[in-house]
């Protein structure tokens, strides 16, 4: 389980996209949770359980969550394109849905104002 860090390297501010990834060994990494206020959450597309399959068009099969964090993290404000697969079930059976999301690397809550509180 690896949380996308926010770090400073020699004057360059590095940031992630707000993903917590998990994997068993070198199995496919999947989204364990979305960090509050991160661009992954703000995209509205990524869900826990989705498998990460590409980063900027490159296959990331067999990468550990730690390796993936290093690949996804980059200069604050830069973009990264992540590809995911999601299992979708309907009356005809199981279907794999593939999608890509272009995200901005930024510290949490730097992208937009917080969403309004949910009514219960």
C-alpha distance (Angstrom), angle and dihedral (degrees) to the residues before:
residue distance angle dihedral
X1 . . .
X2 3.80 . .
X3 3.80 128.0 .
X4 3.80 117.8 -150.1
X5 3.83 105.3 -107.1
X6 3.77 131.9 -139.5
X7 3.78 108.2 -142.7
X8 3.78 143.4 156.4
X9 3.82 120.2 -127.8
X10 3.81 116.5 -172.4
X11 3.79 95.1 -38.8
X12 3.83 94.9 -40.7
X13 3.75 112.5 112.1
X14 3.79 110.4 -139.2
X15 3.77 124.2 -162.9
X16 3.77 141.4 172.2
X17 3.78 133.1 -141.6
X18 3.80 101.0 -109.0
X19 3.80 102.5 -95.6
X20 3.79 127.9 142.5
X21 3.81 107.6 -157.1
X22 3.80 129.1 -165.4
X23 3.79 133.5 -175.8
X24 3.77 138.9 167.4
X25 3.80 105.8 -120.0
X26 3.78 108.0 -53.7
X27 3.79 93.1 -21.1
X28 3.79 120.1 124.0
X29 3.79 114.5 -61.0
X30 3.76 114.9 -123.8
X31 3.78 133.9 -169.9
X32 3.81 109.1 -95.4
X33 3.79 93.9 179.7
X34 3.78 144.0 -24.4
X35 3.78 118.1 -111.1
X36 3.80 110.9 -121.1
X37 3.80 111.8 -102.9
X38 3.81 95.2 9.0
X39 3.79 123.0 131.2
X40 3.83 90.2 -110.3
X41 3.81 89.1 62.1
X42 3.81 93.1 42.4
X43 3.81 91.3 53.4
X44 3.80 89.0 69.1
X45 3.81 89.9 -150.8
X46 3.80 106.8 85.1
X47 3.80 119.3 82.7
X48 3.80 134.2 -174.3
X49 3.80 108.4 -91.9
X50 3.83 95.3 35.7
X51 3.82 112.6 131.0
X52 3.81 118.5 -127.1
X53 3.80 107.5 -132.9
X54 3.82 106.9 161.3
X55 3.81 140.4 23.2
X56 3.81 114.8 -161.5
X57 3.81 89.1 -16.8
X58 3.82 96.0 -52.8
X59 3.80 120.6 119.8
X60 3.81 111.1 -113.4
X61 3.82 98.4 -173.9
X62 3.79 112.0 145.8
X63 3.81 95.4 19.5
X64 3.79 118.2 132.3
X65 3.82 120.2 -124.1
X66 3.81 88.3 -108.6
X67 3.82 91.8 54.4
X68 3.79 90.7 45.5
X69 3.78 91.4 52.0
X70 3.81 89.7 55.8
X71 3.82 90.7 49.8
X72 3.82 96.1 45.6
X73 3.80 96.9 42.9
X74 3.80 114.5 84.4
X75 3.79 145.7 140.2
X76 3.79 112.9 -30.6
X77 3.81 110.8 -98.5
X78 3.81 95.3 22.1
X79 3.81 122.5 120.0
X80 3.79 131.0 -117.6
X81 3.81 127.6 -173.4
X82 3.79 115.0 -142.9
X83 3.80 124.4 -168.2
X84 3.79 120.9 -152.8
X85 3.77 139.7 -179.3
X86 3.77 123.7 -146.5
X87 3.77 129.4 -170.6
X88 3.80 110.1 -127.3
X89 3.77 121.0 -169.1
X90 3.78 126.6 -160.7
X91 3.78 137.6 150.9
X92 3.82 91.5 -71.7
X93 3.82 94.0 55.2
X94 3.80 138.1 -100.1
X95 3.79 121.3 -21.7
X96 3.79 130.3 -175.2
X97 3.79 112.5 -133.0
X98 3.83 116.7 -160.6
X99 3.80 120.5 -160.1
X100 3.81 140.6 161.6
X101 3.78 130.2 -142.8
X102 3.81 127.3 -164.5
X103 3.81 108.3 -144.7
X104 3.81 135.5 -176.0
X105 3.78 117.5 -129.0
X106 3.79 107.3 -126.6
X107 3.79 141.7 137.2
X108 3.82 113.0 -92.0
X109 3.81 115.9 -78.2
X110 3.82 94.2 14.6
X111 3.79 94.2 103.5
X112 3.77 105.8 63.1
X113 3.78 141.7 -18.5
X114 3.79 114.8 -74.0
X115 3.78 116.7 -86.6
X116 3.81 117.2 -100.4
X117 3.80 115.2 -91.8
X118 3.78 115.1 -89.0
X119 3.75 118.4 -114.0
X120 3.77 115.4 -125.4
